[in-house]
Amino acid sequence: MTDTHSPDEPRRSTVATEVPPALAVEDLEVAYVVRGIPRQVLRGVSFHVAPGEAYGLVGESGCGKSTTAYSALRYLPRNGRITGGRVLVDGSDITSMSDAELREFRASKASMVYQDPGSALNPTIKVGPQVVEAFRILGQSKTEAQTSALHALQRVRIADPARVLGRYPHQLSGGMLQRVVIAMALACNPRLLVLDEPTTGLDATVEAEVLDLVRALRTDTDSAILLIAHNLGVIRSMCDRVGVMYAGTVVEEGDASQIFDRPQHPYTVGLLRALPRRGLRKTERSLATIPGALPQIGADLPGCVFVDRCELATHECRTVPPPVVDLGDGRSSRCHHIDRIPEIREPEAGAVVASEGETVLQIAGVSKTFRQSGHDVPALVGVDLSLADGETLGLVGESGSGKSTLAKAILGIHAPDAGGELTLDQRQLATKISKRSSDDKRAMQIVFQNPDSALNSAWTVRKILRRSVQKLTGLNQQAADDRVAVLADHLRLSPRHLDLKPSQLSGGLKQRVAIARAFAGDPRIVVCDEPTSALDVSVQAAILNLLAELQAEQRTSYVFISHDLGVVRYLADRIAVMYLGRIMEIGATDDVFAGPHHPYTEALLSAVPSVDGEPSTRIRLDGEIPSPANPPSGCVFHPRCPRFIEGTCDREEPPMVEVSLGHVIRCHIPPDELRVLQARTAAAADATEVDAVADSVVSDEPR
Amino acid sequence: MDEELVSTPGSDQVVDLSRSGPVTMQMTVLQQAAVERKQARRERWQLLRRRPGFLIGAGISLFWVVCAVLYDRITPFDPFDDLSTPLARPGGEHWFGTDQIGRDVLSRVMAGSRDVLVIAPISAVISVVTGTLLGLVMGYYRGLVDDVLSRIVEAFLALPVVLVGLLALVTFGSSEPENGFLRWTLKILTLGASEPVVVIVVAVLFTPIVARTVRAAVMAERDLDYVTSARLRGETNLFIMTREILPNIVGPIVVELTVRIGYAIFTVATLSFLGVGVQPPSPDWGLIISDHYSLMNGGIWWPTLFPALAIASLVIAVNLIADSIQAVNDR
């Protein structure tokens, strides 16, 4: 497998002769030893990152992007071995370095930022000494290092660096921690900065801030950036060039906007069509899925790595590894049939759901207060909602906004405070699950975010489903078995899957089992708590399609919680935006997206990095969601609101204002005024797309 | 439309489903799944077998098990009645020398594995069973139940081993048990009357330790969504504890069992050394040491050293096995 990499990338071609690329990965092969047998994960990966360039690696989990990132610092897990190829950072080959050289190299030339900033810092040591150490390693004296640490934090736009240095990691918010980690990573002015899912654990609003920061830092360093992210929007908004990986191979490479707008490899095409892009709704068409699954690591793949899942596959694809086809402009694709890419079919129209139905669930004045070390923490405050037959209600908001608490209150897992009322089909519901009748239990079920922990790994799929069927419907053994077969068929689980244990299934299949379990007793309402956020986009597409179809057939209502606005927009009929346990805006999906929005909704929308490269407004929220234990006075959103009116918003609770039929906003600013203000911001954003990078300094807001 | 393959951990002969017909497909996947499970088990076993620690541990343990089962046939001398010159030095006829009444030390050490290899596993199993039940209840209910049980468990943990052993031995004595079945069982196992007391003492002492381990494992499991899901369909607490959670914590329980066996060996030897465990004329290692350690000052080291080495070897062997199982499990 030799990679004829196109050397005529325009941006680099002028300097390629005198300046070595910041990172050159050449034909890299890596194997992991699993249960004593080496299994190949990288099958000849080649790409270059020029100094100052941001290069993104995308692909579904298991495609080898993180392994590539770790190889760039020769920082593989214990069972990982580089079995072939070279990795050159700034011209020096790190695969042949001694341990001492490697240590020196990592200290001075390259650094890495990991996904979870919380575990990247030592929780028992204050932030200060940890940042100082990053400079001490470079040989600075103690006082020098202390000054450098202060400067480093200023550089990542932390308002009060001295105070942050004196704190322990747990006293800082996730976004602040990630800033500190980035400051440490930049300490040595690295030639190469590897960012491995740097914003995955963060809320969209915080993610936007961190990405703004990285973008701004790029302009004043010439560090090359290798960015790994599963979120294609993040990659598009951050990177100059993108490599699409599949099964340990770079299948397509090129300019970011070109890759996302005119993909030239069947895998990239599938990946992008699986995303609900450009405001797609379930009523327009179903999402594309990529049939099949990633080949096993270590599998023998003589032909094209993507052949088993490719619509265009021919005999040639099975036997002959495809050539790297140079498409000019630094673009290349590893495919036998590039000319046939346009033949790939668009998915047909999706299942249309009429959501006008009778009210199934009515929630009135539901509050939930937790007791925490003697304090009352109101997690939900007077929530009113209704859910119609066959309707999907999307719940959005940052973490800590009370979405999951509301879902759990509905299900009776956390019984709401006295005074709130839950009515199901005009019958009053007991607040506690243990007090509910079996009919009520049967009527409401949940699909969890993480199918791994949602399914008992010691049970077979058949046992999981049969138990739920029997318990919820009271059918006898024989009838329950029949029902399990019907359910499995509905969820497109083949009978052969029933005798497997969850650990033997892929993530998508596991989630399908979880959905089947929720549907075991023909529920009226299914709560979907981020059901696709742990899944890859192609699997997410299949699950979303399935949920839409099941709803169309059975008229089940969904309460759909998600932080991915594209997904919510695709699936939900109505959307409720939550903040600090309150509903700030609710309305039909189209109305909520069309505006005028509540300022919080506006900020959420503008925080989402778009795969479509659309310019977004730059409303940035300072800090993070305040503690529900002492909510701000007046409008709870006022301390972070970009449209805050002094004297009003901080004193008086805002009214619920009806913008249009069923579209309600909790804000002091009249809807018409909001509309004008928001149009103006959008216009300004169009004009100054790139340079309006967050110059704002983030204050040290304790969680 | 979207046919996903079963994930096949550790199999490199993946059958491609999309290319075969529907009927054969079903067969292949079922067979494949079975093959995989078998293969994963085999690979795990191979991995275990490749660990030198496991091999050494298993070898030593096997040696002692053989001694325990066949001692009356393979010992060079009768460990009980063959009296020759007392305190003969190691060498010649008596490789490990003789003890103070002229019995062959090697034979007695070999025979001494019998008591310990019966008592230690039995007491470990009892403690793991009771500890698991306790731990399940404590970890599952938390709150008041956990608080009360935890305090009781801590009280047990505070008991000194020797005192409990002494107390039990004095109370229940070494007289022949009245119960016919118990007498019969003891006879089959060729155990003395004091042995059940030792079993109970060790089991009681270890139960709280096991309970704490299991409690921690249960607490990690009970917050997982599958438990919430079980509650949402109206399962009873008993069902959730025993049918949902228990199968998921078998791994740590097995490790705990092996570790407990190791400690039990040690504790049994300690108790007999102090004279509150197995009673003479058993050739228990702790007893042999107890009988002869005062002679060490006179240069008579062999009746003390060899049983001590035997204890050490068996404890280390069991721990090596426990470590290996844990390492392979964690992978």
Interface residues (C-beta under 8 A of the other chain):
Chain A: V34 R35 G36 I37 R39 T289 I290 P291 G292 A293 P295 Q296 G298 A299 D300 D308 L411 I413 I433 S438 K441 M444 Q445 I446 F448 N450 S453 A454 L455 N456 S457 A458 W459 R467 S468 K471 L472 R492 S494 P495 R496 H497 D499 L500 S503 Q504 L505 S506 G508 L509 R517 A520 G521 V539 A542
Chain B: M1 D2 E3 E4 L5 V6 S7 T8 P9 G10 S11 D12 V14 D16 S18 M25 Q26 V29 L30 A33 E36 R37 A40 E43 R44 Q46 L47 R50 L224 D225 Y226 T228 S229 A230 R231 L232 R233 G234 E235 E244 P247 N248 V250 R331
